Structures are given as C-alpha cells and as structure tokens.
Amino acid sequence: MAAAFERPTFCCCRKVVTGSNKSENLSSPRNCPIDIASASNFQHFQLQHFHLELDINFPSRQMEAVEVLDLVCLKPEIQSLVLDSHQSLLIRSINAKCLCSSGENSWPLSHRLDPFTDYGSSLVITLPAAIKPQSNFQIIIKYTTADGPAIWWLDPELTSGNSKPFLFTHGHSVCNRSLFPCFDTPAVKSTYSATVMVPPGIKVLMSATRSTFEQQENIYRFQMEYPVPAYLLALVAGDLISADIGPRSRVWAEPCLLKIATAKLNGTVERWLSAAENLFGPYMWERYDVVFLPPSFPIVAMENPCLTFIISCILESDEFLIIDVIHEIAHSWFGNAVTNATWEEMWLSEGLATYAQRRITTETYGVNPSSLMNLFTYEKGFCFVYYLSQLCGDTKCFDSFLRAYVEKFKFTSVVAADLLEFFLGFFPELREKCVDNKEGLEFERWLNASGPPLLEPDLSQGSCLIKPVETLYQLWSSETLNGNRITDIDISKWKTFQIVHLLDKLLDRSPLPHETMMKLSKSYSALLDSMNAEIRIRWLQIVVRNNYLPDFYKVRRFLENHTSRMYTGPLYEDLCAGTMKAIAMETFYLTQNRLHVNLRRAIQQIFAHSANPAAVMTLLEEKPSDTSNPMSLRDVNVSA
C-alpha cells in the first residue's frame, strides 16, 4: 500500500507462532498471535469461508446486507462468538445453522454490541449449546451499513466524470469491520464470495478471482478462491469502463480517464509481472487489473488482490505511477500471499514489498529512482531486508530465498520469528556461524531498538540523480545566495523524484530566511504550478511553513481542487500549526461540501487538536456540514 499523509509509529512485538496452513488438521492446537487491534475471539474458531449479499442504495447511502460465515469451533465450552464490528452497522438479526444428529437445525441468536475503540466495536453473539468442538456451523447476520470508515459514497460532482454516483471501500487496516462483521485481523484468512445488486448503469468490481454478471437482474457475483485477510476485501461501483493492457491485465476507469490510463500502462504491467515471477515465483492471483479511483481516494494506492486501487491524479506523474504500480505488484507476493500476522509487524509486508519493488525495478530499468522515497515503515523495513540480503552475500541467492519463503508461507500470515527461522534454515551456515558460535546477529536490535537503520543500502547507482539535487540544495542553504549558479541549474529538465527530493529537503529546513523564500518563489513558483500534485503539495507546504503570503492564494486554490486526504491533510496540519488557522477554517467552510464525510471528520480533528477549541465549536455550530457520528520496526498506528 502506498501510504497516506499519516506517519506511523513503532514499538516492540510479541514473539509468537503463526496460525494454521490451509491444509492443517483442524484438531491440532493453534498458537495464534495476539492482535491488540481486534476485539474478536478468532483464536477459538476456524473461518472456512464467508459470503456477502449486498444491495447498494445510492440515494440512501446504505447497503442492505446478509453475511454468512462458515465456521468450525476449535475449543470446548465456547459460549460466544465475538466479531469485530462498528457502531455504524445496524444489526437486524443473527441466526445459527448446524448439522446435528437430528438433522439440520436453526436458531435465532441473541447479541450485543460492546464498545471497543474509536474505530470499532465488539459484536458478541451467544452460541447455542448444540455447537460442539470440531463441528461445522453457520452464522447468518442481517444488517444495514451506514457511513462507516470503510465505505466512501461519492456524489457525481466528487467523481472525475461528474455524471454518476460512485462507491468504493477501503479496508486497510482495520476499517472493513464497518463493512461487515468479521475477524478483522491479518492473522485470519479465508476465501469469500459475494453477490452485489446495483442500479442499472453502475459497474461493480471486487478483489476477487472470478466474477459474473446477470444483466436481467443487474446482479454481480464474485468469488475469491484463495484465502485472504478481511482487510483485502474491496469493492468499487460506479461509471467504469475497461481496456485490456496485457494478456492478464486491464485498466478500469471512468470514461473520461480511460484513454490516458491505458496509454500510460499498456504493455508495461505484463513486463513488471514477468520480472516479478522470475524473481519470486508464479503470480498466483490469475489476473492483475488496475482501477483508477476519483480524487477522493484517501491514499495513493492499495494492493487489493486481482484489482489494485490507485488514485487517478497519479496519472499526472509517470514516475510515481510506475513506482506505485510496481510496489502494489510486489504486494501480490509480500502482503497478499504472505501477510503480517499483526499490524505491529506491518513492516513484514511493506519492507519486503519495498525490497521486491526495487528488485523488479532494477531488473526492468536498471538504475532505481525509488531510492528517493522515504516512509519509516517502508524504508526501515527495506533496510532490514537489505541487511538480510547482505548476510547471505549474494543477491541472486537471496532472490531464491524469497521465492522459497513465498512458496512455504503463501496464503498464511506470519510474524518476524517465522521469517528469521526460515532464513536461518535456508542459510544454515549463518545459523552455525552467527547463532551456534555466539557471534550473534543484529536481529534483536533491528526489531526492538529505536533509531536509524543499522545498515543503509548502497545508493551509489542513483548518484547521477541525487548529486545535482544536493548541489542545488547547498546553494540554497548558503548564507550568501549565488543567483548565477542557482539559475544555471535548470530543474525543469529534472525527473519528478529529483524535484520532490529537493523540496523535501527545503521543507525539512523550513522556516527559511525571508530573502531565500522570496528568491525561491521567484525562481520556481510559476514552474511548479504546471507540475503534478506530488510536487505542488510540497511547494505549498514550504509556502505555509514560511508564512509566505504572496503565494497563499495558491494554497487555497489547491485545497479547492483536491479532495484526497493525502493532499489536503498535510496542508491543513501545517496551516493549523502556524499562524494561518483562520485561513484554514475559512477554506474548509467554503469547500467542506465537496469533501467526503471521512475527510471532513479528519480535518475537524486537526482543528480540534490545534486550533482554539471555542473557535472550532463556533465554526461547527454556526456553519455546519452534514457530518455524523472517527521507535523500532514494530508499532503501527491502526486507528481508522
């Protein structure tokens, strides 16, 4: 997943053993990881499959839903089933079915919804005594969805085409409990199926391996044939059309975007998939499709199996598009097939996927421009994986290890202990040298100590890209600005990553001397206006952090035209952290009706934490919107 504007934090994790493989005997004991983000008692049950029936109603912004869970009770004297749920779900009825000696029986069940956290609740279902250990049974839940954090309802004006309403879901990391009650933990995987009813003229896609459409009744049917965790179920419904871009890939987009999306990716996705298969083994999800979502999509991209979700504004930047799609392809092996068992160890998916992304990029392009990207979960995780590759001494040998790792653990969830034990088993000479002989490895410090990585990768291949950036940054950092030398460097010829790198360094150094800020604006402001959103957002953050009033009208214009949380969030945070809170609140008041309800809540929380509380209450009471009702390698912020 390409991250949003939030920066995760990290802490220590428990050493645990993963749950069962698909073929494991259900009578064997399961040592499951503890997941502090889940209220469910998933350790007591085996989820074999679940089915959803969804009737989408755009005018009411609701879905009438039925969920059927196929379960096996693993322990005696279990009196209740506890599922992760959300206060936005209206549970109408719950029933159980099971086969007993007297035949099939059915019972209505009592239930209650208990508070858990601000991002969810626990649905406690009382089980009938007839359900015995190792017995199969079904739970049937009828419910209605509302405005939960997983479900994004868009009016036509919030789409790219402005013609039809749009719906998409976003389950990562703990949001899908507001779409369906579930074991909302990456430790639990199962197959799923779904039946979705929509109005005529609306296309529905899901992260599934099989799909059919019954045109007469306007019903879509989906089947995911491989076990996945709850957060990887995803749905999109709207005015979507498609075009093939390879033998197993197609692009989906609104009609106004399809031509450019197809031109950007035609033929390249198959090249990246083939490179990944050569490195890590067969692509196991059959199809790899990409759907471009409206500007309200809250992050850059999401690796939903068979159907990558990606924000449409990324089409402005070829380089970011390439890196983001390759990263999501890498997740097909690392994250989707082999998954971190708890969110505390999200780096197991993101660090390995970042390493795999760069191996794919190196195999297809040579020099790797993504070295300039930097998010802690991704980068420190990548550095640890790079450290492991250096221990084995040969990149190709490490590729063979990763291929074997995927084959061993595919369709399961793992923790760091699994990865490291398999690593030392694959390279027994390291176990003998470093473990048995007490020379020691740095695993404990990598996983549990805070601070920078213990080993940083060799980035010399990217020096031709980075060196001119460093040269120009030093010129701008000098006490005496050399205007001639600065103007001799033409950044209009630079790659996107180079400009982003320069702006990130200037942003980190802000506030800048006023003279420097004036000359920066004179030199670059007009040029940057014509560039993509990844560049403009960084320049505007520099404008805000330096209180550079001549360019503030561009900040307002940007916020009026961008409705994704990853772009609006950083600007509102910077505005509220400085002296421009009034401008932030006025802009929000003028644009809030174009923002998704989840984004409005997020911005209101920024106001509540940084602005004068009385002023915020005045804004929300007098000018209301239609909102309702929220360091080591381990430790991820799982709030919705």
C-alpha positions, 0 to 999 in steps of 0.5 A: 500500500502506498501510504497516506499523509499519516506517519506511523509509529513503532514499538516492540512485538510479541514473539509468537507462532503463526496460525494454521496452513490451509491444509492443517488438521483442524484438531491440532492446537493453534498458537495464534498471535495476539492482535491488540487491534481486534476485539474478536475471539478468532483464536477459538474458531476456524473461518472456512469461508464467508459470503456477502449479499449486498444491495447498494442504495445510492440515494440512501447511502446504505447497503442492505446486507446478509453475511454468512460465515462458515465456521468450525469451533476449535475449543470446548465450552465456547459460549460466544462468538465475538466479531469485530464490528462498528457502531455504524452497522445496524444489526437486524438479526443473527441466526445459527445453522448446524448439522446435528444428529437430528438433522439440520437445525436453526436458531435465532441468536441473541447479541450485543454490541460492546464498545471497543475503540474509536474505530470499532466495536465488539459484536458478541453473539451467544452460541447455542449449546448444540455447537460442539468442538470440531463441528461445522456451523453457520452464522447468518447476520442481517444488517444495514451499513451506514457511513462507516470508515470503510465505505466512501459514497461519492456524489457525481460532482466528487467523481472525475466524470461528474455524471454518476454516483460512485462507491468504493471501500477501503479496508486497510487496516482495520476499517472493513469491520464497518463493512461487515462483521468479521475477524478483522485481523491479518492473522485470519484468512479465508476465501469469500464470495459475494453477490452485489445488486446495483442500479442499472448503469453502475459497474461493480468490481471486487478483489476477487478471482472470478466474477459474473454478471446477470444483466436481467437482474443487474446482479454481480457475483464474485468469488475469491478462491484463495484465502485472504485477510478481511482487510483485502476485501474491496469493492468499487461501483460506479461509471467504469469502463475497461481496456485490456493492457496485457494478456492478464491485465486491464485498466478500469476507469471512468470514461473520461480517464480511460484513454490516458490510463491505458496509454500510460500502462499498456504493455508495461504491467505484463513486463513488471509481472514477468520480472516479478515471477522470475524473481519470486515465483508464479503470480498466483492471483490469475489476473492483475487489473488496475482501477483508477479511483476519483480524487477522493481516494484517501491514499495513493494506492492499495494492493487489493488482490486481482484489482489494485486501487490507485488514485487517478491524479497519479496519472499526472506523474509517470514516475510515481505511477510506475513506482506505485504500480510496481510496489502494489505488484510486489504486494501480490507476493509480500502482503497478499500471499504472505501477510503480517500476522499483526499490524505491529509487524506491518513492516513484514509486508511493506519492507519486503514489498519495498525490497521486491519493488526495487528488485523488479525495478532494477531488473526492468530499468536498471538504475532505481529512482525509488531510492528517493522515497522515504516512509519509516515503515517502508524504508526501515523495513527495506533496510532490514531486508537489505541487511538480510540480503547482505548476510547471505552475500549474494543477491541472486541467492537471496532472490531464491530465498524469497521465492522459497519463503513465498512458496512455504508461507503463501496464503498464511500470515506470519510474524518476524520469528517465522521469517528469521527461522526460515532464513536461518534454515535456508542459510544454515551456515549463518545459523552455525556461524552467527547463532551456534558460535555466539557471534550473534546477529543484529536481529534483536536490535533491528526489531526492538531498538529505536533509531536509524537503520543499522545498515543503509543500502548502497545508493551509489547507482542513483548518484547521477540523480541525487548529486545535482539535487544536493548541489542545488540544495547547498546553494540554497542553504548558503548564507550568501545566495549565488543567483548565477549558479542557482539559475544555471541549474535548470530543474525543469529538465529534472525527473519528478523524484529529483524535484520532490527530493529537493523540496523535501529537503527545503521543507525539512529546513523550513522556516527559511530566511525571508530573502531565500523564500522570496528568491525561491518563489521567484525562481520556481513558483510559476514552474511548479504550478504546471507540475503534478500534485506530488510536487505542488503539495510540497511547494505549498507546504514550504509556502505555509511553513514560511508564512509566505503570503504572496503565494497563499492564494495558491494554497487555497486554490489547491485545497479547492481542487483536491479532495484526497486526504493525502493532499489536503491533510498535510496542508491543513496540519501545517496551516493549523500549526502556524499562524494561518488557522483562520485561513484554514477554517475559512477554506474548509467552510467554503469547500467542506461540501465537496469533501467526503464525510471521512475527510471532513471528520479528519480535518475537524480533528486537526482543528480540534487538536490545534486550533482554539477549541471555542473557535472550532465549536463556533465554526461547527455550530454556526456553519455546519456540514452534514457530518455524523457520528472517527521507535523500532520496526514494530508499532503501527498506528491502526486507528481508522 
